[in-house]
Amino acid sequence: MPLIKKDEVFPPRPVTIIIVGTPFSYKTSLSITSKDPILFDSEKGSERAHGRAETYRIGTSWKEVEEDLQQGLLTPFKTAIIDTGGSVI
């Protein structure tokens, strides 16, 4: 990494947050209040969230998400929410 002098601005970087809680504790509802969110729904549970966000239902593999990323379909969004991380892995 190059030297960053004290009067220079640090380069921007994404923030990663993991919200942990018991089932039905409004984790998804909280997350979709972020700026320009897209919800990657891997368990078809997005309809239980309070409020709505653009939702991408993942079918059989993450490969379809990668293809849509390459095509630029997901560029308008500033926040990616993965629900749930364990099922995507």
Helices and strands as residue ranges (DSSP letters): H 27-31, E 37-41, G 46-48, E 54-57, H 63-70, E 79-83, H 85-88
